[in-house]
Amino acid sequence: MLALMNEDADWYRNEDTERFKRIQELAKKIETASTRQFSSHISKERFEAYQRMGLQFKEIAEEFHITTTALQQWRKDNGYPIYNKNNKK
C-alpha cells in the first residue's frame, strides 16, 4: 500500500483511478485485520466494568489500546447496541 501511495503523491485527489481504489481496498483489509487482532484481548467483563466505572467510549478504547472504530466493531460483533448522535436511545 505504501509503495502505491509513494508512486503518486496526489493519489487521493482522484477517486476514479485504479490506484485510489486499490489503496482503499488495502486500507480496509488492514483495518479489518487490526480489529480482529485487538478484539481477541477485549473481554466483555472488562468492557462492562469500564462502563460501570463511568468511562466514556473513547476512554474505554484507550484502556484497551485500540481505536474507537475498533471498539465499535467489537461492540457490534458482540451484540452491544450502537448509538450515534442521530440514534440516541
N, CA, C and O atoms as a DFTB+ gen file, in Angstrom:
356 C
 N C O
     1  1       0.824      -1.176       0.000
     2  2       0.000       0.000       0.000
     3  2       0.879       1.255       0.000
     4  3       0.621       2.206      -0.738
     5  1       1.905       1.245       0.825
     6  2       2.798       2.404       0.864
     7  2       3.497       2.633      -0.470
     8  3       3.695       3.774      -0.886
     9  1       3.864       1.557      -1.129
    10  2       4.509       1.696      -2.437
    11  2       3.566       2.383      -3.421
    12  3       3.985       3.264      -4.173
    13  1       2.302       1.987      -3.418
    14  2       1.319       2.625      -4.300
    15  2       1.163       4.108      -3.968
    16  3       1.068       4.946      -4.865
    17  1       1.138       4.419      -2.698
    18  2       0.988       5.810      -2.279
    19  2       2.219       6.635      -2.644
    20  3       2.099       7.795      -3.039
    21  1       3.390       6.041      -2.512
    22  2       4.630       6.758      -2.811
    23  2       4.831       7.010      -4.301
    24  3       5.506       7.967      -4.680
    25  1       4.257       6.168      -5.146
    26  2       4.409       6.345      -6.592
    27  2       3.713       7.605      -7.093
    28  3       4.113       8.183      -8.103
    29  1       2.668       8.028      -6.379
    30  2       1.922       9.215      -6.790
    31  2       1.466       9.956      -5.536
    32  3       0.526       9.529      -4.865
    33  1       2.122      11.046      -5.226
    34  2       1.819      11.797      -4.002
    35  2       0.396      12.358      -3.994
    36  3      -0.142      12.654      -2.927
    37  1      -0.211      12.504      -5.154
    38  2      -1.567      13.045      -5.244
    39  2      -2.614      11.965      -5.499
    40  3      -3.688      12.262      -6.024
    41  1      -2.324      10.736      -5.143
    42  2      -3.222       9.610      -5.418
    43  2      -4.629       9.833      -4.864
    44  3      -5.603       9.368      -5.457
    45  1      -4.746      10.523      -3.761
    46  2      -6.024      10.702      -3.069
    47  2      -6.935      11.734      -3.738
    48  3      -8.106      11.852      -3.375
    49  1      -6.417      12.467      -4.694
    50  2      -7.199      13.526      -5.334
    51  2      -8.160      13.012      -6.406
    52  3      -9.118      13.699      -6.762
    53  1      -7.910      11.812      -6.919
    54  2      -8.758      11.289      -7.984
    55  2      -9.312       9.926      -7.581
    56  3      -8.626       8.910      -7.689
    57  1     -10.544       9.918      -7.121
    58  2     -11.174       8.700      -6.620
    59  2     -11.525       7.701      -7.718
    60  3     -11.889       6.566      -7.413
    61  1     -11.426       8.086      -8.967
    62  2     -11.799       7.201     -10.072
    63  2     -10.651       6.335     -10.576
    64  3     -10.857       5.501     -11.458
    65  1      -9.462       6.513     -10.044
    66  2      -8.317       5.748     -10.541
    67  2      -8.231       4.380      -9.882
    68  3      -8.728       4.173      -8.774
    69  1      -7.598       3.458     -10.578
    70  2      -7.362       2.122     -10.025
    71  2      -6.457       2.202      -8.798
    72  3      -6.634       1.446      -7.843
    73  1      -5.494       3.112      -8.825
    74  2      -4.585       3.280      -7.687
    75  2      -5.380       3.648      -6.429
    76  3      -5.180       3.048      -5.372
    77  1      -6.267       4.616      -6.538
    78  2      -7.080       5.042      -5.400
    79  2      -7.901       3.875      -4.868
    80  3      -7.938       3.628      -3.662
    81  1      -8.555       3.163      -5.772
    82  2      -9.404       2.035      -5.366
    83  2      -8.591       0.941      -4.686
    84  3      -9.039       0.364      -3.695
    85  1      -7.414       0.652      -5.202
    86  2      -6.562      -0.391      -4.625
    87  2      -6.057       0.020      -3.241
    88  3      -6.025      -0.802      -2.325
    89  1      -5.668       1.266      -3.087
    90  2      -5.208       1.753      -1.785
    91  2      -6.344       1.673      -0.767
    92  3      -6.128       1.257       0.372
    93  1      -7.531       2.062      -1.164
    94  2      -8.679       1.986      -0.261
    95  2      -8.984       0.534       0.122
    96  3      -9.299       0.242       1.276
    97  1      -8.890      -0.358      -0.843
    98  2      -9.124      -1.782      -0.593
    99  2      -8.106      -2.331       0.414
   100  3      -8.472      -3.039       1.353
   101  1      -6.845      -2.001       0.213
   102  2      -5.798      -2.463       1.128
   103  2      -5.973      -1.863       2.523
   104  3      -5.736      -2.541       3.523
   105  1      -6.378      -0.616       2.592
   106  2      -6.600       0.027       3.892
   107  2      -7.712      -0.678       4.658
   108  3      -7.606      -0.872       5.869
   109  1      -8.775      -1.060       3.962
   110  2      -9.875      -1.785       4.612
   111  2      -9.400      -3.125       5.147
   112  3      -9.772      -3.525       6.250
   113  1      -8.573      -3.825       4.361
   114  2      -8.047      -5.117       4.807
   115  2      -7.186      -4.953       6.055
   116  3      -7.267      -5.758       6.983
   117  1      -6.378      -3.926       6.073
   118  2      -5.528      -3.669       7.240
   119  2      -6.394      -3.349       8.456
   120  3      -6.145      -3.851       9.552
   121  1      -7.395      -2.524       8.261
   122  2      -8.277      -2.156       9.370
   123  2      -9.015      -3.379       9.905
   124  3      -9.144      -3.541      11.119
   125  1      -9.497      -4.237       9.014
   126  2     -10.203      -5.447       9.431
   127  2      -9.287      -6.371      10.212
   128  3      -9.677      -6.900      11.253
   129  1      -8.081      -6.568       9.721
   130  2      -7.118      -7.429      10.421
   131  2      -6.771      -6.842      11.779
   132  3      -6.646      -7.573      12.762
   133  1      -6.619      -5.544      11.836
   134  2      -6.297      -4.875      13.093
   135  2      -7.431      -5.040      14.095
   136  3      -7.191      -5.303      15.273
   137  1      -8.656      -4.885      13.630
   138  2      -9.813      -5.036      14.504
   139  2      -9.883      -6.448      15.056
   140  3     -10.129      -6.635      16.248
   141  1      -9.670      -7.447      14.206
   142  2      -9.693      -8.840      14.666
   143  2      -8.612      -9.092      15.701
   144  3      -8.851      -9.755      16.710
   145  1      -7.430      -8.567      15.452
   146  2      -6.311      -8.775      16.368
   147  2      -6.617      -8.171      17.737
   148  3      -6.399      -8.818      18.762
   149  1      -7.116      -6.948      17.762
   150  2      -7.382      -6.289      19.028
   151  2      -8.583      -6.883      19.740
   152  3      -8.601      -6.958      20.969
   153  1      -9.582      -7.304      18.987
   154  2     -10.795      -7.790      19.628
   155  2     -10.562      -9.072      20.406
   156  3     -11.362      -9.418      21.275
   157  1      -9.488      -9.781      20.113
   158  2      -9.226     -11.023      20.825
   159  2      -8.814     -10.774      22.273
   160  3      -8.938     -11.683      23.094
   161  1      -8.334      -9.595      22.619
   162  2      -7.937      -9.333      24.001
   163  2      -8.935      -8.468      24.772
   164  3      -8.671      -8.081      25.910
   165  1     -10.066      -8.169      24.163
   166  2     -11.109      -7.423      24.857
   167  2     -12.081      -8.438      25.452
   168  3     -12.563      -9.328      24.750
   169  1     -12.363      -8.305      26.725
   170  2     -13.349      -9.202      27.330
   171  2     -14.606      -8.409      27.667
   172  3     -14.547      -7.220      27.978
   173  1     -15.737      -9.092      27.599
   174  2     -16.996      -8.442      27.953
   175  2     -16.955      -7.968      29.402
   176  3     -17.480      -6.906      29.738
   177  1     -16.327      -8.768      30.250
   178  2     -16.267      -8.417      31.669
   179  2     -15.513      -7.100      31.884
   180  3     -15.979      -6.226      32.615
   181  1     -14.361      -6.965      31.250
   182  2     -13.580      -5.729      31.392
   183  2     -14.313      -4.546      30.777
   184  3     -14.333      -3.455      31.345
   185  1     -14.922      -4.769      29.600
   186  2     -15.661      -3.703      28.938
   187  2     -16.780      -3.200      29.841
   188  3     -16.935      -1.993      30.032
   189  1     -17.559      -4.125      30.394
   190  2     -18.683      -3.741      31.245
   191  2     -18.205      -3.106      32.551
   192  3     -18.864      -2.211      33.081
   193  1     -17.070      -3.558      33.069
   194  2     -16.507      -2.942      34.278
   195  2     -16.134      -1.488      33.999
   196  3     -16.393      -0.610      34.822
   197  1     -15.529      -1.234      32.848
   198  2     -15.183       0.144      32.484
   199  2     -16.439       1.003      32.355
   200  3     -16.445       2.169      32.750
   201  1     -17.505       0.419      31.799
   202  2     -18.756       1.159      31.683
   203  2     -19.317       1.494      33.066
   204  3     -19.755       2.619      33.307
   205  1     -19.302       0.517      33.969
   206  2     -19.806       0.750      35.328
   207  2     -18.988       1.818      36.053
   208  3     -19.512       2.556      36.888
   209  1     -17.715       1.887      35.728
   210  2     -16.845       2.899      36.334
   211  2     -17.144       4.293      35.787
   212  3     -16.650       5.290      36.315
   213  1     -17.951       4.362      34.732
   214  2     -18.332       5.645      34.160
   215  2     -17.413       6.155      33.071
   216  3     -17.496       7.321      32.685
   217  1     -16.532       5.290      32.567
   218  2     -15.634       5.719      31.499
   219  2     -16.421       5.976      30.221
   220  3     -17.365       5.252      29.902
   221  1     -16.026       7.003      29.503
   222  2     -16.621       7.307      28.212
   223  2     -16.089       6.336      27.166
   224  3     -15.072       5.675      27.379
   225  1     -16.780       6.255      26.038
   226  2     -16.424       5.316      24.974
   227  2     -14.965       5.469      24.556
   228  3     -14.239       4.483      24.434
   229  1     -14.544       6.705      24.340
   230  2     -13.159       6.962      23.919
   231  2     -12.171       6.512      24.993
   232  3     -11.108       5.975      24.681
   233  1     -12.524       6.731      26.250
   234  2     -11.649       6.321      27.347
   235  2     -11.532       4.799      27.434
   236  3     -10.461       4.266      27.727
   237  1     -12.638       4.111      27.179
   238  2     -12.606       2.645      27.184
   239  2     -11.690       2.153      26.074
   240  3     -10.885       1.246      26.286
   241  1     -11.809       2.745      24.893
   242  2     -10.932       2.366      23.779
   243  2      -9.471       2.581      24.160
   244  3      -8.617       1.747      23.859
   245  1      -9.189       3.687      24.814
   246  2      -7.816       3.968      25.239
   247  2      -7.329       2.936      26.252
   248  3      -6.164       2.542      26.217
   249  1      -8.203       2.495      27.152
   250  2      -7.826       1.470      28.135
   251  2      -7.436       0.164      27.444
   252  3      -6.531      -0.539      27.894
   253  1      -8.122      -0.154      26.354
   254  2      -7.819      -1.369      25.591
   255  2      -6.709      -1.144      24.563
   256  3      -6.277      -2.085      23.898
   257  1      -6.253       0.093      24.436
   258  2      -5.208       0.453      23.462
   259  2      -5.648       0.164      22.026
   260  3      -4.898      -0.396      21.226
   261  1      -6.885       0.560      21.725
   262  2      -7.421       0.399      20.377
   263  2      -8.105       1.695      19.958
   264  3      -8.305       2.601      20.767
   265  1      -8.457       1.763      18.684
   266  2      -9.182       2.927      18.182
   267  2     -10.656       2.807      18.555
   268  3     -11.144       1.719      18.861
   269  1     -11.348       3.927      18.527
   270  2     -12.786       3.879      18.784
   271  2     -13.501       3.095      17.690
   272  3     -14.528       2.466      17.948
   273  1     -12.970       3.126      16.478
   274  2     -13.550       2.340      15.380
   275  2     -13.450       0.851      15.681
   276  3     -14.408       0.107      15.470
   277  1     -12.297       0.416      16.171
   278  2     -12.116      -0.998      16.506
   279  2     -13.040      -1.401      17.649
   280  3     -13.613      -2.490      17.628
   281  1     -13.189      -0.534      18.644
   282  2     -14.075      -0.844      19.765
   283  2     -15.525      -0.888      19.310
   284  3     -16.295      -1.735      19.764
   285  1     -15.895       0.008      18.429
   286  2     -17.266      -0.007      17.917
   287  2     -17.534      -1.299      17.147
   288  3     -18.616      -1.874      17.271
   289  1     -16.578      -1.757      16.366
   290  2     -16.743      -3.013      15.639
   291  2     -16.857      -4.175      16.619
   292  3     -17.677      -5.070      16.417
   293  1     -16.052      -4.175      17.671
   294  2     -16.122      -5.217      18.694
   295  2     -17.507      -5.225      19.332
   296  3     -18.086      -6.288      19.556
   297  1     -18.034      -4.041      19.623
   298  2     -19.382      -3.949      20.206
   299  2     -20.419      -4.553      19.264
   300  3     -21.281      -5.311      19.708
   301  1     -20.351      -4.236      17.991
   302  2     -21.284      -4.810      17.016
   303  2     -21.160      -6.324      16.986
   304  3     -22.162      -7.040      17.007
   305  1     -19.919      -6.809      16.936
   306  2     -19.666      -8.247      16.859
   307  2     -20.147      -8.994      18.094
   308  3     -20.434     -10.189      18.027
   309  1     -20.234      -8.296      19.219
   310  2     -20.605      -8.933      20.478
   311  2     -22.010      -8.575      20.953
   312  3     -22.363      -8.815      22.108
   313  1     -22.802      -8.003      20.058
   314  2     -24.211      -7.782      20.337
   315  2     -24.556      -6.581      21.198
   316  3     -25.667      -6.501      21.722
   317  1     -23.641      -5.656      21.356
   318  2     -23.935      -4.445      22.120
   319  2     -24.598      -3.431      21.196
   320  3     -24.225      -3.324      20.028
   321  1     -25.581      -2.681      21.709
   322  2     -26.219      -1.670      20.853
   323  2     -25.234      -0.561      20.500
   324  3     -24.370      -0.191      21.296
   325  1     -25.387      -0.053      19.304
   326  2     -24.541       1.036      18.820
   327  2     -25.388       2.297      18.782
   328  3     -26.446       2.336      18.154
   329  1     -24.910       3.312      19.455
   330  2     -25.610       4.593      19.476
   331  2     -24.793       5.617      18.704
   332  3     -23.563       5.603      18.721
   333  1     -25.504       6.496      18.033
   334  2     -24.832       7.628      17.404
   335  2     -25.657       8.880      17.666
   336  3     -26.738       8.803      18.250
   337  1     -25.166       9.995      17.251
   338  2     -25.825      11.267      17.562
   339  2     -27.252      11.328      17.029
   340  3     -28.108      11.981      17.626
   341  1     -27.514      10.655      15.912
   342  2     -28.842      10.689      15.310
   343  2     -29.741       9.580      15.831
   344  3     -30.929       9.546      15.509
   345  1     -29.185       8.662      16.640
   346  2     -29.934       7.475      17.046
   347  2     -29.758       7.214      18.540
   348  3     -29.539       6.069      18.936
   349  1     -29.847       8.228      19.363
   350  2     -29.675       8.030      20.813
   351  2     -30.911       7.352      21.373
   352  3     -32.045       7.714      21.060
   353  1     -30.656       6.353      22.215
   354  2     -31.770       5.624      22.835
   355  2     -31.657       5.714      24.333
   356  3     -32.496       5.167      25.049
